[in-house]
Amino acid sequence: MSVSDARIEAALDAGDPDIGTLWELCMLFEFDREETADGIAKWLGPAEGLRILDCACGSGFPALELMRRGYDVTCTDGSELMLTHFRRNARLEGLDVRPELVLWEDLPRRHAEGFDVVMNRGGGNYIYAGAWDDEGLADQAAMAEAIGQWVACVRPGGRFYVDITRAADLERREDQSVVHPTLLIGQHTVDIAETISIDRSTGIRTWSSRLTVDGTPWEFQRRSRYLRHDQLIEILKGCGLADVRKTPVAGEYYDIYTGVRT
């Protein structure tokens, strides 16, 4: 399977792959960037006068795509590693944007009630609250605290947008394993195998990945406590959001919930 993707090729050319490289590659199988950005833009409405915060911008999708569509997006992330990918991708897109390295607990001090829309997406990344880079393990209280910090950045009457693993996948009793087809990206041959497992006795979700680039294997693992949809809804309402609902958005791989800050 031959793939032409400047962002991923640049990540592979940059040196040894890291979790950001894996993230970029996995998104290749889950999203069509332009289709997803169009779907989000339709939900957002007209760009003029709309202030948006992407509080987990990662490597830049979909913030960079929304910027190209004229949206004013402030980008923050707590991982310098992920922002390294973001900056490289922004340069490739010809966009002059400077993402902020900000921990979630510091967001309200910088941006309290500062945005019409706050977005957090990436497979429900609140499950890694405070633990993405060090591969730690957050509990539900940490997730609720993180979400509350994002909601605090929404102006009264503004909107909140967050994703979560699809309900059917959270309900699986067996491991969810996939071996992706071999990719040819620029001068690189890439293979990816992933397994997601949930230990019901501990509530721990484990994402294990094996990334092989040009014959050299790299192992990655991220653990989290999984969160059900009803638990996310309860947290969102507890953070002062009204009209919390599951919202269909064209191009999104995960389920989307939105709400309005009271």
Secondary structure, 3 states (H helix, E strand, C coil): CEECCHHHHHHHHCCCCCHHHHHHHHHHHHCCHHHHHHHHHHHHCCCCCCEEEECCCCCCCCHHHHHHCCCEEEEEECCHHHHHHHHHHHHHCCCCCCCEECCHHHHHHHHCCCEEEEEECCCCHHHHCCCCCCCCCCCHHHHHHHHHHHHCCEEEEEEEEEEECCHHHHCCCCCEEEECCCEEECCEEEEEEEEEEEECCCCEEEEEEEEEECCEEEEEEEEEECCCHHHHHHHHHHCCEEEEEECCCCCCCCEEEEEEEC
